[in-house]
Amino acid sequence: IPPEEAQMIEAAHFTVEEANLRTRVSVELYTALLGGEIRVPTLEGTLALAVPPDTQNGRTFRLRGQGMPTAANSESRGDLLVDVVVELPVPLSEEERRLFARLRQIAPPLGRRS
């Protein structure tokens, strides 16, 4: 990759890992827990990504063919690696605080979850 192109890519919040690109995307806590759809920036615009229920903070999704063109074949592209950053809903409203307190009471301890 020419240095000026690499600088443009990094300025767009992508890091380059050979032909692959990596980015971080914020995901609301509720979407991470219950599943849903988020928008992910790509070099060509944005794509929808289906986030499955129970997605953990730090999980990486691979969007095949959304990275940089490979040196060996300009028709072939690397992948876009999307790192999930779960955002907590702060500040909590009084209703949210009450509901989270109730969840804490009924949730099993971490070691006992199935």
SEBARO-187425 format. One record per residue (C-alpha): residue number from 1; x, y, z. Coordinates in Angstrom, 3 decimals, decimal comma. Example, Ala and Ser with C-alpha at 12.3 -4.5 7.8 and 13.67 -1.06 7.14 Angstrom:
  resi      east     north        up
     1    12,300    -4,500     7,800
     2    13,670    -1,060     7,140
END
This chain:
  resi      east     north        up
     1     0,000     0,000     0,000
     2     1,405     3,424    -0,845
     3     2,058     5,470     2,328
     4    -0,460     8,197     1,413
     5    -3,196     5,579     0,881
     6    -2,379     3,929     4,220
     7    -2,653     7,329     5,945
     8    -6,086     7,937     4,398
     9    -7,301     4,507     5,505
    10    -6,041     4,995     9,057
    11    -7,633     8,458     9,190
    12   -10,953     6,756     8,357
    13   -10,588     4,670    11,559
    14    -9,293     1,538     9,879
    15    -6,004    -0,132    10,680
    16    -4,238    -2,101     7,978
    17    -3,165    -5,709     8,566
    18    -1,755    -6,817     5,204
    19    -4,817    -7,014     2,889
    20    -7,209    -6,971     5,860
    21    -8,618    -3,877     7,514
    22    -9,710    -3,619    11,152
    23   -12,162    -1,217    12,742
    24   -13,938    -0,817    16,077
    25   -17,701    -0,337    16,218
    26   -19,761     0,734    19,233
    27   -22,732    -1,518    20,001
    28   -25,439    -0,649    22,514
    29   -25,643    -3,011    25,487
    30   -29,205    -3,964    24,578
    31   -28,186    -4,933    21,022
    32   -25,242    -6,980    22,338
    33   -27,523    -8,840    24,751
    34   -30,635    -9,278    22,604
    35   -29,203    -9,179    19,086
    36   -29,944    -6,730    16,333
    37   -28,416    -4,930    13,406
    38   -25,690    -2,308    13,329
    39   -24,138    -0,261    10,531
    40   -20,443    -0,849     9,845
    41   -18,248     1,577     7,875
    42   -16,393     0,071     4,909
    43   -14,185     1,523     2,197
    44   -17,240     1,559    -0,076
    45   -19,764     3,054     2,381
    46   -21,623     1,167     5,116
    47   -22,936    -2,365     5,509
    48   -25,491    -3,894     7,859
    49   -24,085    -6,434    10,299
    50   -26,401    -8,813    12,156
    51   -25,251    -8,989    15,775
    52   -26,346   -12,260    17,371
    53   -27,742   -12,341    20,918
    54   -25,187   -12,677    23,732
    55   -22,392   -10,913    21,814
    56   -19,484   -10,239    24,164
    57   -17,441    -7,045    24,288
    58   -14,324    -7,487    22,141
    59   -15,838   -10,058    19,772
    60   -14,498    -9,801    16,239
    61   -16,664   -10,279    13,155
    62   -15,103   -10,960     9,749
    63   -16,667    -9,347     6,674
    64   -15,102   -11,278     3,808
    65   -13,964    -9,330     0,766
    66   -14,387    -5,896     2,390
    67   -10,683    -5,192     2,933
    68    -7,885    -4,021     0,651
    69    -7,209    -5,437    -2,810
    70    -4,511    -8,094    -2,587
    71    -1,159    -7,568    -4,297
    72    -1,354   -10,914    -6,089
    73    -4,804   -10,331    -7,623
    74    -6,518    -6,947    -7,818
    75    -9,900    -8,717    -8,159
    76    -9,391   -10,365    -4,761
    77    -9,764    -8,393    -1,544
    78    -8,847    -8,967     2,061
    79   -11,393    -8,935     4,868
    80   -12,738    -6,275     7,197
    81   -12,371    -7,287    10,857
    82   -14,953    -5,562    13,047
    83   -14,196    -5,400    16,777
    84   -17,271    -4,884    18,972
    85   -17,104    -2,292    21,744
    86   -20,182    -2,637    23,958
    87   -21,341     0,753    25,214
    88   -23,061     0,948    28,583
    89   -26,255     3,035    28,785
    90   -25,033     5,831    31,045
    91   -26,345     7,786    32,718
    92   -29,174     5,451    33,659
    93   -32,685     6,734    34,072
    94   -34,417     5,865    37,333
    95   -36,473     3,220    35,488
    96   -33,350     1,652    33,946
    97   -31,597     1,645    37,326
    98   -34,623    -0,098    38,888
    99   -34,742    -2,699    36,095
   100   -30,993    -3,408    36,261
   101   -31,235    -3,804    40,057
   102   -34,037    -6,336    39,528
   103   -31,955    -8,198    36,925
   104   -29,051    -8,357    39,373
   105   -31,373    -9,966    41,956
   106   -32,671   -12,665    39,607
   107   -29,511   -13,405    37,574
   108   -27,465   -16,457    38,557
   109   -23,829   -15,856    39,556
   110   -21,351   -15,844    36,653
   111   -19,962   -19,278    37,521
   112   -23,438   -20,837    37,383
   113   -24,640   -19,566    34,008
   114   -25,232   -22,141    31,331
END
